[in-house]
Amino acid sequence: MKSTQLTAGQIARLRGDLQRHGIKQCDVATAAGVTKHMVCHVLARRAVSRNVVDTARRLIAEAKAT
């Protein structure tokens, strides 16, 4: 079974991609149906959420496609 815990490098790349594409934490939170605080905790590696990570990746992919 694959771990949902991301490495520090993976989180750093995710944060960088969000920033490069102008995607805010509140955008990820709204799309994922969670609070901005939850997104903040996930991006700081204080919490784990497959939903938040998958949503962030989806938003990044959508931004790259446009």
Secondary structure, DSSP 8 states (H G I E B T S, - for coil): -------HHHHHHHHHHHHHTT--HHHHHHHHTS-HHHHHHHHTTSS--HHHHHHHHHHHHHHHH-
